[in-house]
Amino acid sequence: MPDRPDPLDGMPVSDRVASTDFAHPSERVAARILDFYRIRWEYEPTMFPIEWDTAGNVTASFSPDFYLPDLDLYLELTTMSQKLVTKKNRKVRRLRELYPDVSIRIFYQKDFRRLLFKYGIPVREQPHEAGGGLDAEPIDIEGADEA
């Protein structure tokens, strides 16, 4: 599975993680954990229209971070502080209203922090100017199972 060095931290990762342009470092860490557990994933594969103007043109859409095809489940990571997630919660609520057959799970900052803690992955706060939220220190995912 891990078969080449991650360009960001030099640790071994799958070609898929290494070649994916993630919007936030926490998404890269999540993808590495999914790979470790051999959970198939797709990164932002679907854009769901969630608002339209009176002419029927899409004015707002939502692309969840991950789709897990074997589980038919979308995952959205929200690692920014809780007070900043209102807009994202609104988008997820709207997605659920318009697409009731779509399963989606939100991982909030506290959920992601617990996940990183479980695997012994050090966490650092990102400054607001850098997008906020959490980032992980460089990790050796091979040894994460032992933590």
KEBA-323215 format. One line per 3 residues: number of its first residue (from 0); for each residue x, y, z of N, C-alpha, C, CB. Coordinates in pm, whole numbers, plus 32768, in hexadecimal, padded with zeros to 4 digits. Glycine has a CB too. Example, Ala and Ser with C-alpha at 12.3 -4.5 7.8 and 13.67 -1.06 7.14 Angstrom:
% residues 2
0 = 8527,7DC7,830C,84CE,7E3E,830C,8528,7EB6,830C,846B,7E41,8389; 8505,7F1F,82C4,8557,7F96,82CA,850A,8003,8313,8580,7FC4,823C
% end
This chain:
% residues 147
0 = 8052,7F89,8000,8000,8000,8000,8056,807D,8000,7FA3,8000,8078; 8094,80A9,8073,80EB,811D,8065,8160,80F6,800D,811C,814F,80F0; 8176,8141,7FA5,81DC,8117,7F47,8232,8187,7F11,819C,80D1,7ED7
3 = 8220,81FF,7F42,8278,826B,7F19,8276,82D8,7F83,824F,82A5,7E8F; 82DE,832B,7F8A,82E1,8393,7FF1,827E,8402,7FD5,836D,83CC,7FFE; 823C,8430,803D,81E2,84A2,8032,8237,851D,8017,818B,84B4,80B3
6 = 8215,856D,7FB1,8266,85E3,7F94,8267,8649,8006,8235,8625,7F16; 8205,8644,8060,8200,86A5,80CD,8254,867F,8145,8172,86B9,80F9; 8256,85FD,8168,829F,85D9,81E2,82FF,8565,81D0,823E,85B7,824E
9 = 8308,852D,8157,8368,84C2,813D,833F,8439,816D,83E7,84E5,817A; 82CE,842E,81B1,82A0,83AD,81E3,825E,8360,8170,823D,83BE,825A; 8261,82D9,8176,8228,828C,8107,8190,829A,80FF,824D,81F9,8115
12 = 815F,82AD,8086,80CF,82B6,806E,80B1,8273,7FE8,809D,834B,806F; 8031,8259,7FD1,8009,8222,7F51,801C,828A,7EE4,7F75,81F2,7F56; 8028,825B,7E69,8032,82B7,7DF8,7FBA,8314,7DF5,803C,8269,7D74
15 = 7F47,82DF,7E19,7ECC,832E,7E15,7ED2,83A6,7E72,7E55,82D8,7E39; 7EFE,8391,7EEE,7F0A,8400,7F4C,7F74,8463,7F1C,7F2D,83CC,7FDA; 7FE6,842E,7EF2,8054,8484,7EC7,802E,84DA,7E4E,80CD,8430,7EA5
18 = 7FD5,84A8,7DFA,7FB4,84F2,7D7F,7F33,8543,7D89,7FA9,8491,7D0C; 7EEF,853D,7DFB,7E72,8587,7E0B,7E8E,8611,7E43,7E10,853B,7E67; 7E50,8676,7E09,7E60,8700,7E36,7DF1,871F,7E9B,7E5B,8763,7DBE
21 = 7E0B,8702,7F1A,7DA9,8718,7F84,7D9E,87AD,7FA4,7DCE,86C8,8002; 7D26,87D9,7FC7,7D0F,8865,7FE8,7D45,8888,8072,7C7A,8884,7FE1; 7D52,8826,80CB,7D7E,883F,8154,7DD3,87CA,8182,7D04,8855,81B2
24 = 7E3B,87E3,81D3,7E90,8776,8202,7E45,8708,824D,7EFC,87AD,825B; 7DD9,872B,8292,7D8E,86C5,82DB,7D51,865E,827C,7D1F,8706,832F; 7D31,8685,8202,7CF9,8628,81A1,7D64,85C2,8177,7CC3,8674,8125
27 = 7DDF,85F0,816A,7E4E,8594,8149,7E5E,852C,81B8,7ED4,85E4,8135; 7E5A,8558,8235,7E67,84FC,82A6,7DF3,8499,82A6,7E6C,854A,832C; 7D7A,84C9,828E,7D06,846F,828A,7D16,8408,821B,7C84,84C0,8276
30 = 7D46,8432,81A7,7D59,83D5,8137,7DC1,836B,815B,7D85,8421,80B8; 7E29,8394,81A2,7E90,8333,81CB,7E57,82CD,822C,7F07,837B,820B; 7DFF,82F9,8286,7DC0,829C,82E4,7D63,823D,8298,7D71,82E9,8352
33 = 7D15,8273,823A,7CBE,821D,81E9,7D11,81B6,819C,7C6A,8272,8187; 7D80,81E1,8161,7DD9,8184,811B,7E0D,8118,8179,7E4E,81CF,80DB; 7E36,8141,81EF,7E6E,80E2,8250,7E0A,8072,826C,7E93,812A,82D4
36 = 7D8B,8095,8275,7D23,8031,828F,7CE8,7FF6,8210,7CB5,806F,82E2; 7D26,8015,819F,7CFD,7FE0,811D,7C6A,8000,80FD,7D13,7F48,8119; 7C43,8078,8122,7BBC,80A8,8102,7BC7,80F8,8081,7B80,80FF,8178
39 = 7B82,80CA,801A,7B86,8111,7F9B,7B46,819A,7FAB,7B3F,80C0,7F2B; 7B83,8200,7F6E,7B4F,8288,7F78,7B63,82D1,7EF5,7B93,82D3,7FEB; 7B0D,8334,7EE3,7B18,8391,7E73,7B16,841D,7EB0,7AA4,837E,7E08
42 = 7B6A,8474,7E7C,7B73,84FB,7EB2,7B1A,855B,7E63,7C05,852D,7EB2; 7ABC,8598,7EA8,7A5F,85FB,7E6E,7A2C,85D1,7DE3,7AA3,8683,7E65; 79F1,8559,7DD9,79C7,852A,7D55,7943,8564,7D23,79BD,8497,7D56
45 = 78F1,8597,7D7F,786B,85C2,7D59,7850,8650,7D87,7802,8563,7D92; 781C,86A1,7D2C,77F1,8727,7D50,7758,8727,7D4E,782D,8795,7CEE; 771D,873F,7DC1,768C,8741,7DCE,7659,87D1,7DC5,765F,8700,7E52
48 = 7607,87F2,7D62,75C6,8876,7D62,7569,887F,7DDB,7577,888F,7CDC; 756E,88F0,7E22,7516,88FE,7E97,74C3,897E,7E95,7568,88FA,7F15; 74E0,89DB,7E39,748F,8A55,7E2A,748F,8A7F,7D98,74C6,8AC9,7E84
51 = 741E,8AB8,7D6E,740D,8AE5,7CE5,73CE,8B70,7CE4,73B6,8A82,7C95; 73EA,8BBB,7C7A,73A6,8C3B,7C6B,7321,8C23,7C24,73FE,8CA1,7C1B; 72D5,8C8D,7C0D,724F,8C7F,7BD2,7253,8C4A,7B43,7208,8D03,7BD4
54 = 72C6,8C57,7AFF,72D3,8C23,7A76,72FF,8B90,7A76,7338,8C77,7A28; 7315,8B58,7AEE,733E,8ACC,7AF6,73D4,8AB5,7AF2,7300,8A80,7A88; 7421,8B21,7AF6,74B3,8B14,7AF8,74E2,8AF4,7B86,74F6,8B96,7AC5
57 = 7542,8A9A,7B90,7578,8A75,7C13,75C5,8AED,7C4C,75D6,89F8,7C09; 75A1,8B12,7CC6,75E4,8B82,7D09,763A,8B54,7D7E,757D,8BE8,7D39; 7624,8ADA,7DAE,7675,8AA3,7E1A,7678,8A0B,7E0A,763D,8ACB,7EA6
60 = 76EC,89D4,7E27,76FA,8943,7E21,7752,8916,7E94,7735,8914,7D99; 7757,8893,7EA8,77A2,885A,7F17,77E5,87DA,7EE8,7745,883F,7F91; 7868,87D0,7F00,78B6,8759,7EDE,78EF,871F,7F5E,7927,877A,7E78
63 = 78B4,86B6,7F96,78EE,8679,800E,797E,864A,7FF2,7897,8601,803D; 79D0,864A,805A,7A5E,862C,804A,7A79,85A0,8013,7AA3,863B,80CE; 7A35,853D,8048,7A51,84B3,8020,79D0,8467,8003,7AA0,846B,808D
66 = 79DC,8408,7FA8,7972,83A6,7F92,79B1,831E,7FA7,7932,83B2,7F02; 7971,82CB,7FFA,79A0,8243,8015,7941,81E4,7FCC,79A4,8225,80B1; 7966,81B9,7F52,7909,816D,7EFF,78DB,80E9,7F3C,7949,8152,7E7B
69 = 7932,80A5,7F87,7909,8025,7FC1,78A2,8037,8030,7982,7FDC,7FF9; 789B,80AE,8067,783A,80CD,80D1,77CA,8126,80A0,7881,810E,8146; 77D4,8153,8024,7775,81B3,7FEB,775F,8228,804B,76ED,816E,7FCB
72 = 77CE,8264,8074,77CD,82CC,80DB,782A,833E,80B3,77F6,8292,8163; 77FA,83B9,80C4,784B,8430,80B2,787E,845D,813B,77FB,84A2,806B; 78F9,8490,813F,7932,84C7,81B9,7959,8558,819F,79AD,8474,81E8
75 = 793A,85AC,81FE,7963,8638,81F9,79B3,8655,8277,78E7,8698,81EC; 7A2F,8683,8266,7A82,86A9,82D8,7A73,873E,82F0,7B17,8683,82C0; 7A5B,8761,836C,7A51,87ED,8392,7AAB,8800,8409,79BD,8818,83B2
78 = 7B27,8825,83EE,7B87,8830,845C,7B99,88BE,848D,7C0C,87F9,8430; 7B48,891B,845A,7B50,89A3,848E,7B06,89A9,8513,7B15,8A0A,8428; 7B18,8A15,855C,7AD7,8A20,85DE,7A3F,8A19,85CF,7B00,8AA4,8623
81 = 7A00,89E4,8634,7970,89CB,862F,791D,8A46,860B,7942,8996,86B4; 7949,8ABC,8636,78F9,8B33,8619,78FC,8B59,8585,792B,8BA7,866C; 7958,8B1C,8537,7962,8B3D,84A9,7920,8AD6,844D,79F2,8B4C,8483
84 = 78DD,8A72,8486,78A6,8A07,8432,7814,8A1B,840D,78B5,8985,8479; 77D7,8A88,8436,7749,8A9F,841B,7727,8A94,8387,771F,8B27,844E; 7778,8AD2,8332,7760,8AD0,82A2,7765,8A42,826B,77C5,8B28,825A
87 = 77C7,89F5,8299,77D3,896B,826B,775E,8917,829B,7857,892F,829A; 7734,892A,8318,76C0,88E1,834C,7643,88FF,82F8,76A6,8906,83E0; 7635,897D,82D0,75C3,89A3,827D,75C7,8959,81F7,75C1,8A3A,8266
90 = 763D,8950,81BB,764B,8909,813C,762A,8874,814A,76D8,891A,8105; 7657,8838,81B6,763B,87A9,81CC,75A6,8794,81E3,768C,8773,8244; 7567,87EC,8232,74D6,87E2,8248,748B,87ED,81C3,74A5,8850,82AA
93 = 74B5,884B,8170,7475,885F,80ED,7489,87E5,8094,74AE,88DE,80A8; 7502,87AD,8096,751C,8734,8048,74C0,86C3,8075,75B0,8709,8057; 74B0,86B3,80F7,7458,8649,812C,73C6,8660,8105,7464,8640,81C5
96 = 739B,86DE,8101,7311,86FD,80D8,72FB,86DA,8045,72F3,8793,80F0; 735A,8701,7FF0,734B,86EF,7F60,736C,8663,7F2F,73A1,8752,7F18; 73C5,861F,7F75,73F4,859B,7F4B,73EB,853B,7FC2,7486,85A2,7F15
99 = 7370,8517,7FEB,735F,84C6,8064,739E,843A,805C,72CD,84B7,8082; 73BA,840A,7FE4,73F6,8385,7FD7,748F,8389,7FE1,73CE,8348,7F53; 74C8,8401,7FEC,755A,840F,7FF7,7580,840A,808B,758B,8495,7FB5
102 = 75D9,83AD,80AC,760C,83A3,8135,7689,83F8,8143,762A,830F,815C; 7688,844E,81A8,76FC,84A4,81C0,7716,84AC,8256,76E6,8531,8185; 7793,84AC,827A,77BB,84B8,8306,781E,852B,830F,77FA,8432,833C
105 = 7808,8583,836F,7865,85F2,8387,78C4,85CC,83F8,7818,8676,83AA; 7944,85E0,83E1,79A8,85D3,844A,79CD,8660,8474,7A25,8581,841B; 79A2,8685,84EE,79C1,8709,8524,7A4F,8709,855D,795A,8732,8591
108 = 7A7E,877E,8583,7B04,878B,85BB,7B18,872A,862F,7B1C,881C,85E8; 7AB7,8721,8688,7AC6,86C8,86FC,7ACF,8636,86D2,7A50,86DB,875D; 7A83,860E,866A,7A89,8585,8638,7B13,8568,85FD,7A1B,856C,85CF
111 = 7B43,85C6,85AC,7BC5,85B4,856B,7C35,85B2,85D2,7BDE,8624,8503; 7C2B,8609,8637,7C8F,860C,86A2,7C93,8585,86EB,7C70,867F,8707; 7C1C,854C,8707,7C16,84C8,8748,7C56,845C,86F2,7B85,84A3,8767
114 = 7C3A,8462,8670,7C73,8401,8613,7D0B,840A,8612,7C3B,8417,8585; 7D3F,8484,860B,7DD0,8495,860C,7E0C,8468,8691,7DF4,8527,85F1; 7DC8,8486,86FF,7DF7,845D,8783,7DFC,83C4,878C,7D9D,8497,87F2
117 = 7D95,8383,8757,7D8E,82F0,8759,7E09,82B3,8717,7D0F,82BE,8713; 7E38,82F0,86AC,7EAA,82BB,8662,7F2E,82FA,868D,7E95,82D1,85CF; 7F2A,834B,86F7,7FA4,8387,8729,7FE2,83EA,86C9,8007,831D,8748
120 = 7F8E,842B,8679,7FBF,848B,8617,7FBD,8516,8656,7F68,8488,8594; 8032,8555,8664,8035,85DB,86A1,7FE5,8640,864E,80C7,860B,86B0; 7FA2,8699,8693,7F4C,86FC,8652,7F85,8787,8669,7EBB,86F3,8687
123 = 7F78,87DC,8604,7F9B,8869,8616,7F28,88BD,85E0,8023,888D,85CE; 7F0F,892C,8622,7EA9,8989,85F6,7EDE,89D7,857F,7E7E,89E9,8668; 7E8A,89EB,851A,7EB1,8A3D,84A7,7E83,8ACC,84C2,7E72,8A05,8421
126 = 7ED5,8B2F,84A2,7EA9,8BBA,84B3,7E35,8BDA,8455,7F1E,8C1B,849A; 7DE4,8C38,847E,7D6F,8C5E,842F,7D97,8C83,83A0,7D26,8CD4,8471; 7E07,8CC9,8390,7E34,8CF3,830B,7E54,8C7C,82B2,7EAF,8D4D,8317
129 = 7E75,8C09,82EE,7E98,8B91,82A1,7E1F,8B36,8290,7F09,8B44,82E6; 7DA8,8B68,82AC,7D30,8B18,829C,7CF6,8AE4,831D,7D4C,8AA6,8243; 7D41,8AF5,838A,7D10,8ACB,840C,7D08,8A35,8419,7C8A,8B07,8427
132 = 7CCF,8A0A,8487,7CB9,897C,849E,7D34,8935,84D0,7C8B,893B,8422; 7D34,88B3,84B9,7D9E,885D,84EB,7DF2,8828,8478,7D64,87E9,853A; 7E6E,880E,8498,7EC9,87CC,843C,7F11,8764,8491,7F2E,8832,83F6
135 = 7F45,86FE,8450,7F90,8698,8498,8023,86AD,8480,7F65,860B,846C; 8071,868E,84E7,8102,868E,84D5,8122,861C,8476,814E,867D,855F; 8194,861D,8433,81BB,85AB,83E0,81B2,852A,8430,8249,85BE,83A8
138 = 817C,84C2,83F3,8163,8445,843A,819C,83CF,83EE,80CE,8431,8450; 81AF,8363,8437,81D1,82E3,83FB,8155,828D,840B,8250,82A0,843E; 8101,828A,83A6,8080,8243,83AD,8097,81AD,83BF,802C,825D,832E
141 = 810C,817B,8398,8129,80EC,83AA,8127,80C7,843F,81B3,80C8,836C; 8156,8121,8493,815B,8106,8522,80DE,8131,856C,81D2,8149,855F; 807D,816B,8527,8005,81A0,8568,7FB4,8134,85AA,7FB0,81E9,8504
144 = 7FB8,80BB,8576,7F6A,804D,85AE,7F97,802B,863B,7F74,7FD3,8554; 8015,8048,865B,804D,8025,86DC,802B,808D,8745,80E2,8015,86D1; 8000,8104,871D,7FE7,8171,877B,7F6A,815A,87CC,7FDC,81F4,8732
% end
